[in-house]
């Protein structure tokens, strides 16, 4: 019974680790997109101002 609990805990930990990695990847992609958008907006501002 304890072995089953341990195995389940390992599976849960693995899923949590995977979710954390996915969240970090998504956050990094969002940051890169935001930086790119700001650069484009800054270029447009320079043209019109």
mmCIF entry with sequence, helices, sheets and N, C-alpha, C, O atoms, coordinates in Angstrom:
data_MODEL
# 
_entry.id   MODEL 
# 
_entity.id                         1 
_entity.type                       polymer 
_entity.pdbx_number_of_molecules   1 
# 
_entity_poly.entity_id                      1 
_entity_poly.type                           'polypeptide(L)' 
_entity_poly.nstd_linkage                   no 
_entity_poly.nstd_monomer                   no 
_entity_poly.pdbx_seq_one_letter_code       
;(UNK)(UNK)(UNK)(UNK)(UNK)(UNK)(UNK)(UNK)(UNK)(UNK)(UNK)(UNK)(UNK)(UNK)(UNK)(UNK)
(UNK)(UNK)(UNK)(UNK)(UNK)(UNK)(UNK)(UNK)(UNK)(UNK)(UNK)(UNK)(UNK)(UNK)(UNK)(UNK)
(UNK)(UNK)(UNK)(UNK)(UNK)(UNK)(UNK)(UNK)(UNK)(UNK)(UNK)(UNK)(UNK)(UNK)(UNK)(UNK)
(UNK)
;
_entity_poly.pdbx_seq_one_letter_code_can   XXXXXXXXXXXXXXXXXXXXXXXXXXXXXXXXXXXXXXXXXXXXXXXXX 
_entity_poly.pdbx_strand_id                 A 
# 
loop_
_entity_poly_seq.entity_id 
_entity_poly_seq.num 
_entity_poly_seq.mon_id 
_entity_poly_seq.hetero 
1 1  UNK n 
1 2  UNK n 
1 3  UNK n 
1 4  UNK n 
1 5  UNK n 
1 6  UNK n 
1 7  UNK n 
1 8  UNK n 
1 9  UNK n 
1 10 UNK n 
1 11 UNK n 
1 12 UNK n 
1 13 UNK n 
1 14 UNK n 
1 15 UNK n 
1 16 UNK n 
1 17 UNK n 
1 18 UNK n 
1 19 UNK n 
1 20 UNK n 
1 21 UNK n 
1 22 UNK n 
1 23 UNK n 
1 24 UNK n 
1 25 UNK n 
1 26 UNK n 
1 27 UNK n 
1 28 UNK n 
1 29 UNK n 
1 30 UNK n 
1 31 UNK n 
1 32 UNK n 
1 33 UNK n 
1 34 UNK n 
1 35 UNK n 
1 36 UNK n 
1 37 UNK n 
1 38 UNK n 
1 39 UNK n 
1 40 UNK n 
1 41 UNK n 
1 42 UNK n 
1 43 UNK n 
1 44 UNK n 
1 45 UNK n 
1 46 UNK n 
1 47 UNK n 
1 48 UNK n 
1 49 UNK n 
# 
_struct_asym.id          A 
_struct_asym.entity_id   1 
# 
_struct_conf.conf_type_id            HELX_P 
_struct_conf.id                      HELX_P1 
_struct_conf.pdbx_PDB_helix_id       AA1 
_struct_conf.beg_label_comp_id       UNK 
_struct_conf.beg_label_asym_id       A 
_struct_conf.beg_label_seq_id        2 
_struct_conf.pdbx_beg_PDB_ins_code   ? 
_struct_conf.end_label_comp_id       UNK 
_struct_conf.end_label_asym_id       A 
_struct_conf.end_label_seq_id        48 
_struct_conf.pdbx_end_PDB_ins_code   ? 
_struct_conf.beg_auth_comp_id        UNK 
_struct_conf.beg_auth_asym_id        A 
_struct_conf.beg_auth_seq_id         2 
_struct_conf.end_auth_comp_id        UNK 
_struct_conf.end_auth_asym_id        A 
_struct_conf.end_auth_seq_id         48 
_struct_conf.pdbx_PDB_helix_class    1 
_struct_conf.details                 ? 
_struct_conf.pdbx_PDB_helix_length   47 
# 
_struct_conf_type.id          HELX_P 
_struct_conf_type.criteria    ? 
_struct_conf_type.reference   ? 
# 
loop_
_atom_site.group_PDB 
_atom_site.id 
_atom_site.type_symbol 
_atom_site.label_atom_id 
_atom_site.label_alt_id 
_atom_site.label_comp_id 
_atom_site.label_asym_id 
_atom_site.label_entity_id 
_atom_site.label_seq_id 
_atom_site.pdbx_PDB_ins_code 
_atom_site.Cartn_x 
_atom_site.Cartn_y 
_atom_site.Cartn_z 
_atom_site.occupancy 
_atom_site.B_iso_or_equiv 
_atom_site.pdbx_formal_charge 
_atom_site.auth_seq_id 
_atom_site.auth_comp_id 
_atom_site.auth_asym_id 
_atom_site.auth_atom_id 
_atom_site.pdbx_PDB_model_num 
ATOM 1   N N  . UNK A 1 1  ? 0.819 -1.194 0.000   1.00 0.00 ? 1  UNK A N  1 
ATOM 2   C CA . UNK A 1 1  ? 0.000 0.000  0.000   1.00 0.00 ? 1  UNK A CA 1 
ATOM 3   C C  . UNK A 1 1  ? 0.868 1.266  0.000   1.00 0.00 ? 1  UNK A C  1 
ATOM 4   O O  . UNK A 1 1  ? 0.594 2.204  -0.748  1.00 0.00 ? 1  UNK A O  1 
ATOM 5   N N  . UNK A 1 2  ? 1.894 1.291  0.823   1.00 0.00 ? 2  UNK A N  1 
ATOM 6   C CA . UNK A 1 2  ? 2.779 2.455  0.848   1.00 0.00 ? 2  UNK A CA 1 
ATOM 7   C C  . UNK A 1 2  ? 3.517 2.616  -0.476  1.00 0.00 ? 2  UNK A C  1 
ATOM 8   O O  . UNK A 1 2  ? 3.783 3.732  -0.922  1.00 0.00 ? 2  UNK A O  1 
ATOM 9   N N  . UNK A 1 3  ? 3.839 1.497  -1.089  1.00 0.00 ? 3  UNK A N  1 
ATOM 10  C CA . UNK A 1 3  ? 4.518 1.552  -2.386  1.00 0.00 ? 3  UNK A CA 1 
ATOM 11  C C  . UNK A 1 3  ? 3.600 2.179  -3.436  1.00 0.00 ? 3  UNK A C  1 
ATOM 12  O O  . UNK A 1 3  ? 4.054 2.965  -4.267  1.00 0.00 ? 3  UNK A O  1 
ATOM 13  N N  . UNK A 1 4  ? 2.323 1.836  -3.400  1.00 0.00 ? 4  UNK A N  1 
ATOM 14  C CA . UNK A 1 4  ? 1.355 2.428  -4.328  1.00 0.00 ? 4  UNK A CA 1 
ATOM 15  C C  . UNK A 1 4  ? 1.255 3.937  -4.122  1.00 0.00 ? 4  UNK A C  1 
ATOM 16  O O  . UNK A 1 4  ? 1.204 4.703  -5.084  1.00 0.00 ? 4  UNK A O  1 
ATOM 17  N N  . UNK A 1 5  ? 1.226 4.348  -2.873  1.00 0.00 ? 5  UNK A N  1 
ATOM 18  C CA . UNK A 1 5  ? 1.152 5.779  -2.561  1.00 0.00 ? 5  UNK A CA 1 
ATOM 19  C C  . UNK A 1 5  ? 2.394 6.489  -3.072  1.00 0.00 ? 5  UNK A C  1 
ATOM 20  O O  . UNK A 1 5  ? 2.310 7.579  -3.639  1.00 0.00 ? 5  UNK A O  1 
ATOM 21  N N  . UNK A 1 6  ? 3.542 5.864  -2.868  1.00 0.00 ? 6  UNK A N  1 
ATOM 22  C CA . UNK A 1 6  ? 4.796 6.461  -3.334  1.00 0.00 ? 6  UNK A CA 1 
ATOM 23  C C  . UNK A 1 6  ? 4.793 6.596  -4.855  1.00 0.00 ? 6  UNK A C  1 
ATOM 24  O O  . UNK A 1 6  ? 5.200 7.628  -5.390  1.00 0.00 ? 6  UNK A O  1 
ATOM 25  N N  . UNK A 1 7  ? 4.338 5.562  -5.548  1.00 0.00 ? 7  UNK A N  1 
ATOM 26  C CA . UNK A 1 7  ? 4.285 5.605  -7.009  1.00 0.00 ? 7  UNK A CA 1 
ATOM 27  C C  . UNK A 1 7  ? 3.352 6.714  -7.489  1.00 0.00 ? 7  UNK A C  1 
ATOM 28  O O  . UNK A 1 7  ? 3.667 7.427  -8.442  1.00 0.00 ? 7  UNK A O  1 
ATOM 29  N N  . UNK A 1 8  ? 2.224 6.854  -6.838  1.00 0.00 ? 8  UNK A N  1 
ATOM 30  C CA . UNK A 1 8  ? 1.285 7.911  -7.215  1.00 0.00 ? 8  UNK A CA 1 
ATOM 31  C C  . UNK A 1 8  ? 1.878 9.293  -6.951  1.00 0.00 ? 8  UNK A C  1 
ATOM 32  O O  . UNK A 1 8  ? 1.699 10.216 -7.746  1.00 0.00 ? 8  UNK A O  1 
ATOM 33  N N  . UNK A 1 9  ? 2.574 9.427  -5.848  1.00 0.00 ? 9  UNK A N  1 
ATOM 34  C CA . UNK A 1 9  ? 3.209 10.711 -5.526  1.00 0.00 ? 9  UNK A CA 1 
ATOM 35  C C  . UNK A 1 9  ? 4.258 11.071 -6.576  1.00 0.00 ? 9  UNK A C  1 
ATOM 36  O O  . UNK A 1 9  ? 4.381 12.231 -6.968  1.00 0.00 ? 9  UNK A O  1 
ATOM 37  N N  . UNK A 1 10 ? 5.008 10.072 -7.026  1.00 0.00 ? 10 UNK A N  1 
ATOM 38  C CA . UNK A 1 10 ? 6.016 10.308 -8.062  1.00 0.00 ? 10 UNK A CA 1 
ATOM 39  C C  . UNK A 1 10 ? 5.334 10.761 -9.351  1.00 0.00 ? 10 UNK A C  1 
ATOM 40  O O  . UNK A 1 10 ? 5.814 11.678 -10.018 1.00 0.00 ? 10 UNK A O  1 
ATOM 41  N N  . UNK A 1 11 ? 4.219 10.125 -9.703  1.00 0.00 ? 11 UNK A N  1 
ATOM 42  C CA . UNK A 1 11 ? 3.482 10.523 -10.905 1.00 0.00 ? 11 UNK A CA 1 
ATOM 43  C C  . UNK A 1 11 ? 2.969 11.955 -10.784 1.00 0.00 ? 11 UNK A C  1 
ATOM 44  O O  . UNK A 1 11 ? 3.053 12.735 -11.732 1.00 0.00 ? 11 UNK A O  1 
ATOM 45  N N  . UNK A 1 12 ? 2.440 12.291 -9.618  1.00 0.00 ? 12 UNK A N  1 
ATOM 46  C CA . UNK A 1 12 ? 1.935 13.647 -9.396  1.00 0.00 ? 12 UNK A CA 1 
ATOM 47  C C  . UNK A 1 12 ? 3.077 14.653 -9.489  1.00 0.00 ? 12 UNK A C  1 
ATOM 48  O O  . UNK A 1 12 ? 2.929 15.705 -10.110 1.00 0.00 ? 12 UNK A O  1 
ATOM 49  N N  . UNK A 1 13 ? 4.202 14.338 -8.881  1.00 0.00 ? 13 UNK A N  1 
ATOM 50  C CA . UNK A 1 13 ? 5.358 15.238 -8.923  1.00 0.00 ? 13 UNK A CA 1 
ATOM 51  C C  . UNK A 1 13 ? 5.837 15.436 -10.355 1.00 0.00 ? 13 UNK A C  1 
ATOM 52  O O  . UNK A 1 13 ? 6.192 16.547 -10.750 1.00 0.00 ? 13 UNK A O  1 
ATOM 53  N N  . UNK A 1 14 ? 5.846 14.359 -11.130 1.00 0.00 ? 14 UNK A N  1 
ATOM 54  C CA . UNK A 1 14 ? 6.257 14.443 -12.530 1.00 0.00 ? 14 UNK A CA 1 
ATOM 55  C C  . UNK A 1 14 ? 5.317 15.356 -13.312 1.00 0.00 ? 14 UNK A C  1 
ATOM 56  O O  . UNK A 1 14 ? 5.763 16.171 -14.119 1.00 0.00 ? 14 UNK A O  1 
ATOM 57  N N  . UNK A 1 15 ? 4.024 15.214 -13.070 1.00 0.00 ? 15 UNK A N  1 
ATOM 58  C CA . UNK A 1 15 ? 3.052 16.072 -13.752 1.00 0.00 ? 15 UNK A CA 1 
ATOM 59  C C  . UNK A 1 15 ? 3.232 17.528 -13.347 1.00 0.00 ? 15 UNK A C  1 
ATOM 60  O O  . UNK A 1 15 ? 3.159 18.421 -14.191 1.00 0.00 ? 15 UNK A O  1 
ATOM 61  N N  . UNK A 1 16 ? 3.463 17.769 -12.077 1.00 0.00 ? 16 UNK A N  1 
ATOM 62  C CA . UNK A 1 16 ? 3.672 19.137 -11.595 1.00 0.00 ? 16 UNK A CA 1 
ATOM 63  C C  . UNK A 1 16 ? 4.917 19.737 -12.234 1.00 0.00 ? 16 UNK A C  1 
ATOM 64  O O  . UNK A 1 16 ? 4.904 20.891 -12.663 1.00 0.00 ? 16 UNK A O  1 
ATOM 65  N N  . UNK A 1 17 ? 5.989 18.960 -12.297 1.00 0.00 ? 17 UNK A N  1 
ATOM 66  C CA . UNK A 1 17 ? 7.220 19.441 -12.927 1.00 0.00 ? 17 UNK A CA 1 
ATOM 67  C C  . UNK A 1 17 ? 6.978 19.793 -14.393 1.00 0.00 ? 17 UNK A C  1 
ATOM 68  O O  . UNK A 1 17 ? 7.456 20.814 -14.887 1.00 0.00 ? 17 UNK A O  1 
ATOM 69  N N  . UNK A 1 18 ? 6.233 18.937 -15.075 1.00 0.00 ? 18 UNK A N  1 
ATOM 70  C CA . UNK A 1 18 ? 5.927 19.179 -16.482 1.00 0.00 ? 18 UNK A CA 1 
ATOM 71  C C  . UNK A 1 18 ? 5.094 20.446 -16.646 1.00 0.00 ? 18 UNK A C  1 
ATOM 72  O O  . UNK A 1 18 ? 5.338 21.241 -17.554 1.00 0.00 ? 18 UNK A O  1 
ATOM 73  N N  . UNK A 1 19 ? 4.119 20.632 -15.774 1.00 0.00 ? 19 UNK A N  1 
ATOM 74  C CA . UNK A 1 19 ? 3.282 21.829 -15.834 1.00 0.00 ? 19 UNK A CA 1 
ATOM 75  C C  . UNK A 1 19 ? 4.113 23.080 -15.577 1.00 0.00 ? 19 UNK A C  1 
ATOM 76  O O  . UNK A 1 19 ? 3.900 24.110 -16.217 1.00 0.00 ? 19 UNK A O  1 
ATOM 77  N N  . UNK A 1 20 ? 5.052 22.997 -14.651 1.00 0.00 ? 20 UNK A N  1 
ATOM 78  C CA . UNK A 1 20 ? 5.910 24.143 -14.349 1.00 0.00 ? 20 UNK A CA 1 
ATOM 79  C C  . UNK A 1 20 ? 6.785 24.489 -15.552 1.00 0.00 ? 20 UNK A C  1 
ATOM 80  O O  . UNK A 1 20 ? 6.973 25.662 -15.872 1.00 0.00 ? 20 UNK A O  1 
ATOM 81  N N  . UNK A 1 21 ? 7.314 23.472 -16.208 1.00 0.00 ? 21 UNK A N  1 
ATOM 82  C CA . UNK A 1 21 ? 8.135 23.710 -17.396 1.00 0.00 ? 21 UNK A CA 1 
ATOM 83  C C  . UNK A 1 21 ? 7.303 24.338 -18.511 1.00 0.00 ? 21 UNK A C  1 
ATOM 84  O O  . UNK A 1 21 ? 7.755 25.264 -19.185 1.00 0.00 ? 21 UNK A O  1 
ATOM 85  N N  . UNK A 1 22 ? 6.090 23.831 -18.702 1.00 0.00 ? 22 UNK A N  1 
ATOM 86  C CA . UNK A 1 22 ? 5.204 24.397 -19.723 1.00 0.00 ? 22 UNK A CA 1 
ATOM 87  C C  . UNK A 1 22 ? 4.857 25.847 -19.408 1.00 0.00 ? 22 UNK A C  1 
ATOM 88  O O  . UNK A 1 22 ? 4.824 26.692 -20.303 1.00 0.00 ? 22 UNK A O  1 
ATOM 89  N N  . UNK A 1 23 ? 4.600 26.129 -18.146 1.00 0.00 ? 23 UNK A N  1 
ATOM 90  C CA . UNK A 1 23 ? 4.261 27.497 -17.740 1.00 0.00 ? 23 UNK A CA 1 
ATOM 91  C C  . UNK A 1 23 ? 5.436 28.435 -17.978 1.00 0.00 ? 23 UNK A C  1 
ATOM 92  O O  . UNK A 1 23 ? 5.251 29.561 -18.439 1.00 0.00 ? 23 UNK A O  1 
ATOM 93  N N  . UNK A 1 24 ? 6.630 27.979 -17.669 1.00 0.00 ? 24 UNK A N  1 
ATOM 94  C CA . UNK A 1 24 ? 7.816 28.814 -17.888 1.00 0.00 ? 24 UNK A CA 1 
ATOM 95  C C  . UNK A 1 24 ? 8.022 29.074 -19.381 1.00 0.00 ? 24 UNK A C  1 
ATOM 96  O O  . UNK A 1 24 ? 8.348 30.191 -19.784 1.00 0.00 ? 24 UNK A O  1 
ATOM 97  N N  . UNK A 1 25 ? 7.832 28.046 -20.190 1.00 0.00 ? 25 UNK A N  1 
ATOM 98  C CA . UNK A 1 25 ? 7.982 28.203 -21.639 1.00 0.00 ? 25 UNK A CA 1 
ATOM 99  C C  . UNK A 1 25 ? 6.963 29.209 -22.172 1.00 0.00 ? 25 UNK A C  1 
ATOM 100 O O  . UNK A 1 25 ? 7.304 30.082 -22.969 1.00 0.00 ? 25 UNK A O  1 
ATOM 101 N N  . UNK A 1 26 ? 5.722 29.085 -21.733 1.00 0.00 ? 26 UNK A N  1 
ATOM 102 C CA . UNK A 1 26 ? 4.673 30.003 -22.169 1.00 0.00 ? 26 UNK A CA 1 
ATOM 103 C C  . UNK A 1 26 ? 4.981 31.430 -21.731 1.00 0.00 ? 26 UNK A C  1 
ATOM 104 O O  . UNK A 1 26 ? 4.784 32.374 -22.496 1.00 0.00 ? 26 UNK A O  1 
ATOM 105 N N  . UNK A 1 27 ? 5.459 31.584 -20.510 1.00 0.00 ? 27 UNK A N  1 
ATOM 106 C CA . UNK A 1 27 ? 5.804 32.916 -20.002 1.00 0.00 ? 27 UNK A CA 1 
ATOM 107 C C  . UNK A 1 27 ? 6.939 33.527 -20.815 1.00 0.00 ? 27 UNK A C  1 
ATOM 108 O O  . UNK A 1 27 ? 6.901 34.715 -21.134 1.00 0.00 ? 27 UNK A O  1 
ATOM 109 N N  . UNK A 1 28 ? 7.937 32.736 -21.148 1.00 0.00 ? 28 UNK A N  1 
ATOM 110 C CA . UNK A 1 28 ? 9.056 33.245 -21.947 1.00 0.00 ? 28 UNK A CA 1 
ATOM 111 C C  . UNK A 1 28 ? 8.603 33.644 -23.352 1.00 0.00 ? 28 UNK A C  1 
ATOM 112 O O  . UNK A 1 28 ? 9.065 34.648 -23.895 1.00 0.00 ? 28 UNK A O  1 
ATOM 113 N N  . UNK A 1 29 ? 7.696 32.853 -23.942 1.00 0.00 ? 29 UNK A N  1 
ATOM 114 C CA . UNK A 1 29 ? 7.168 33.197 -25.259 1.00 0.00 ? 29 UNK A CA 1 
ATOM 115 C C  . UNK A 1 29 ? 6.355 34.490 -25.194 1.00 0.00 ? 29 UNK A C  1 
ATOM 116 O O  . UNK A 1 29 ? 6.446 35.332 -26.088 1.00 0.00 ? 29 UNK A O  1 
ATOM 117 N N  . UNK A 1 30 ? 5.572 34.642 -24.147 1.00 0.00 ? 30 UNK A N  1 
ATOM 118 C CA . UNK A 1 30 ? 4.778 35.863 -23.984 1.00 0.00 ? 30 UNK A CA 1 
ATOM 119 C C  . UNK A 1 30 ? 5.683 37.075 -23.801 1.00 0.00 ? 30 UNK A C  1 
ATOM 120 O O  . UNK A 1 30 ? 5.413 38.141 -24.353 1.00 0.00 ? 30 UNK A O  1 
ATOM 121 N N  . UNK A 1 31 ? 6.743 36.920 -23.036 1.00 0.00 ? 31 UNK A N  1 
ATOM 122 C CA . UNK A 1 31 ? 7.686 38.017 -22.826 1.00 0.00 ? 31 UNK A CA 1 
ATOM 123 C C  . UNK A 1 31 ? 8.354 38.414 -24.140 1.00 0.00 ? 31 UNK A C  1 
ATOM 124 O O  . UNK A 1 31 ? 8.490 39.600 -24.440 1.00 0.00 ? 31 UNK A O  1 
ATOM 125 N N  . UNK A 1 32 ? 8.767 37.419 -24.918 1.00 0.00 ? 32 UNK A N  1 
ATOM 126 C CA . UNK A 1 32 ? 9.402 37.709 -26.203 1.00 0.00 ? 32 UNK A CA 1 
ATOM 127 C C  . UNK A 1 32 ? 8.429 38.423 -27.138 1.00 0.00 ? 32 UNK A C  1 
ATOM 128 O O  . UNK A 1 32 ? 8.807 39.363 -27.837 1.00 0.00 ? 32 UNK A O  1 
ATOM 129 N N  . UNK A 1 33 ? 7.193 37.980 -27.146 1.00 0.00 ? 33 UNK A N  1 
ATOM 130 C CA . UNK A 1 33 ? 6.177 38.614 -27.987 1.00 0.00 ? 33 UNK A CA 1 
ATOM 131 C C  . UNK A 1 33 ? 5.928 40.051 -27.554 1.00 0.00 ? 33 UNK A C  1 
ATOM 132 O O  . UNK A 1 33 ? 5.784 40.944 -28.389 1.00 0.00 ? 33 UNK A O  1 
ATOM 133 N N  . UNK A 1 34 ? 5.879 40.267 -26.253 1.00 0.00 ? 34 UNK A N  1 
ATOM 134 C CA . UNK A 1 34 ? 5.663 41.613 -25.725 1.00 0.00 ? 34 UNK A CA 1 
ATOM 135 C C  . UNK A 1 34 ? 6.812 42.537 -26.103 1.00 0.00 ? 34 UNK A C  1 
ATOM 136 O O  . UNK A 1 34 ? 6.590 43.676 -26.514 1.00 0.00 ? 34 UNK A O  1 
ATOM 137 N N  . UNK A 1 35 ? 8.029 42.049 -25.964 1.00 0.00 ? 35 UNK A N  1 
ATOM 138 C CA . UNK A 1 35 ? 9.193 42.864 -26.328 1.00 0.00 ? 35 UNK A CA 1 
ATOM 139 C C  . UNK A 1 35 ? 9.155 43.224 -27.810 1.00 0.00 ? 35 UNK A C  1 
ATOM 140 O O  . UNK A 1 35 ? 9.433 44.361 -28.193 1.00 0.00 ? 35 UNK A O  1 
ATOM 141 N N  . UNK A 1 36 ? 8.807 42.244 -28.635 1.00 0.00 ? 36 UNK A N  1 
ATOM 142 C CA . UNK A 1 36 ? 8.726 42.485 -30.071 1.00 0.00 ? 36 UNK A CA 1 
ATOM 143 C C  . UNK A 1 36 ? 7.657 43.523 -30.393 1.00 0.00 ? 36 UNK A C  1 
ATOM 144 O O  . UNK A 1 36 ? 7.871 44.410 -31.219 1.00 0.00 ? 36 UNK A O  1 
ATOM 145 N N  . UNK A 1 37 ? 6.525 43.408 -29.746 1.00 0.00 ? 37 UNK A N  1 
ATOM 146 C CA . UNK A 1 37 ? 5.433 44.369 -29.970 1.00 0.00 ? 37 UNK A CA 1 
ATOM 147 C C  . UNK A 1 37 ? 5.839 45.773 -29.554 1.00 0.00 ? 37 UNK A C  1 
ATOM 148 O O  . UNK A 1 37 ? 5.529 46.743 -30.246 1.00 0.00 ? 37 UNK A O  1 
ATOM 149 N N  . UNK A 1 38 ? 6.524 45.884 -28.436 1.00 0.00 ? 38 UNK A N  1 
ATOM 150 C CA . UNK A 1 38 ? 6.971 47.204 -27.978 1.00 0.00 ? 38 UNK A CA 1 
ATOM 151 C C  . UNK A 1 38 ? 7.963 47.816 -28.961 1.00 0.00 ? 38 UNK A C  1 
ATOM 152 O O  . UNK A 1 38 ? 7.927 49.020 -29.213 1.00 0.00 ? 38 UNK A O  1 
ATOM 153 N N  . UNK A 1 39 ? 8.841 46.998 -29.513 1.00 0.00 ? 39 UNK A N  1 
ATOM 154 C CA . UNK A 1 39 ? 9.793 47.513 -30.499 1.00 0.00 ? 39 UNK A CA 1 
ATOM 155 C C  . UNK A 1 39 ? 9.059 48.042 -31.729 1.00 0.00 ? 39 UNK A C  1 
ATOM 156 O O  . UNK A 1 39 ? 9.402 49.098 -32.262 1.00 0.00 ? 39 UNK A O  1 
ATOM 157 N N  . UNK A 1 40 ? 8.042 47.296 -32.174 1.00 0.00 ? 40 UNK A N  1 
ATOM 158 C CA . UNK A 1 40 ? 7.270 47.736 -33.341 1.00 0.00 ? 40 UNK A CA 1 
ATOM 159 C C  . UNK A 1 40 ? 6.538 49.039 -33.048 1.00 0.00 ? 40 UNK A C  1 
ATOM 160 O O  . UNK A 1 40 ? 6.519 49.946 -33.879 1.00 0.00 ? 40 UNK A O  1 
ATOM 161 N N  . UNK A 1 41 ? 5.939 49.129 -31.876 1.00 0.00 ? 41 UNK A N  1 
ATOM 162 C CA . UNK A 1 41 ? 5.227 50.355 -31.491 1.00 0.00 ? 41 UNK A CA 1 
ATOM 163 C C  . UNK A 1 41 ? 6.194 51.529 -31.417 1.00 0.00 ? 41 UNK A C  1 
ATOM 164 O O  . UNK A 1 41 ? 5.871 52.630 -31.863 1.00 0.00 ? 41 UNK A O  1 
ATOM 165 N N  . UNK A 1 42 ? 7.382 51.299 -30.855 1.00 0.00 ? 42 UNK A N  1 
ATOM 166 C CA . UNK A 1 42 ? 8.379 52.370 -30.778 1.00 0.00 ? 42 UNK A CA 1 
ATOM 167 C C  . UNK A 1 42 ? 8.780 52.849 -32.172 1.00 0.00 ? 42 UNK A C  1 
ATOM 168 O O  . UNK A 1 42 ? 8.958 54.049 -32.381 1.00 0.00 ? 42 UNK A O  1 
ATOM 169 N N  . UNK A 1 43 ? 8.923 51.930 -33.129 1.00 0.00 ? 43 UNK A N  1 
ATOM 170 C CA . UNK A 1 43 ? 9.266 52.319 -34.497 1.00 0.00 ? 43 UNK A CA 1 
ATOM 171 C C  . UNK A 1 43 ? 8.154 53.155 -35.117 1.00 0.00 ? 43 UNK A C  1 
ATOM 172 O O  . UNK A 1 43 ? 8.417 54.149 -35.793 1.00 0.00 ? 43 UNK A O  1 
ATOM 173 N N  . UNK A 1 44 ? 6.918 52.749 -34.883 1.00 0.00 ? 44 UNK A N  1 
ATOM 174 C CA . UNK A 1 44 ? 5.776 53.508 -35.408 1.00 0.00 ? 44 UNK A CA 1 
ATOM 175 C C  . UNK A 1 44 ? 5.741 54.897 -34.789 1.00 0.00 ? 44 UNK A C  1 
ATOM 176 O O  . UNK A 1 44 ? 5.495 55.881 -35.486 1.00 0.00 ? 44 UNK A O  1 
ATOM 177 N N  . UNK A 1 45 ? 5.984 54.985 -33.487 1.00 0.00 ? 45 UNK A N  1 
ATOM 178 C CA . UNK A 1 45 ? 6.010 56.286 -32.809 1.00 0.00 ? 45 UNK A CA 1 
ATOM 179 C C  . UNK A 1 45 ? 7.066 57.202 -33.415 1.00 0.00 ? 45 UNK A C  1 
ATOM 180 O O  . UNK A 1 45 ? 6.821 58.397 -33.587 1.00 0.00 ? 45 UNK A O  1 
ATOM 181 N N  . UNK A 1 46 ? 8.234 56.659 -33.739 1.00 0.00 ? 46 UNK A N  1 
ATOM 182 C CA . UNK A 1 46 ? 9.300 57.475 -34.315 1.00 0.00 ? 46 UNK A CA 1 
ATOM 183 C C  . UNK A 1 46 ? 8.902 58.016 -35.682 1.00 0.00 ? 46 UNK A C  1 
ATOM 184 O O  . UNK A 1 46 ? 9.289 59.123 -36.053 1.00 0.00 ? 46 UNK A O  1 
ATOM 185 N N  . UNK A 1 47 ? 8.133 57.238 -36.425 1.00 0.00 ? 47 UNK A N  1 
ATOM 186 C CA . UNK A 1 47 ? 7.701 57.673 -37.754 1.00 0.00 ? 47 UNK A CA 1 
ATOM 187 C C  . UNK A 1 47 ? 6.703 58.820 -37.651 1.00 0.00 ? 47 UNK A C  1 
ATOM 188 O O  . UNK A 1 47 ? 6.787 59.791 -38.404 1.00 0.00 ? 47 UNK A O  1 
ATOM 189 N N  . UNK A 1 48 ? 5.764 58.709 -36.724 1.00 0.00 ? 48 UNK A N  1 
ATOM 190 C CA . UNK A 1 48 ? 4.681 59.686 -36.635 1.00 0.00 ? 48 UNK A CA 1 
ATOM 191 C C  . UNK A 1 48 ? 4.971 60.852 -35.703 1.00 0.00 ? 48 UNK A C  1 
ATOM 192 O O  . UNK A 1 48 ? 4.257 61.854 -35.742 1.00 0.00 ? 48 UNK A O  1 
ATOM 193 N N  . UNK A 1 49 ? 5.982 60.752 -34.881 1.00 0.00 ? 49 UNK A N  1 
ATOM 194 C CA . UNK A 1 49 ? 6.261 61.845 -33.939 1.00 0.00 ? 49 UNK A CA 1 
ATOM 195 C C  . UNK A 1 49 ? 7.515 62.579 -34.277 1.00 0.00 ? 49 UNK A C  1 
ATOM 196 O O  . UNK A 1 49 ? 7.884 63.524 -33.579 1.00 0.00 ? 49 UNK A O  1 
# 
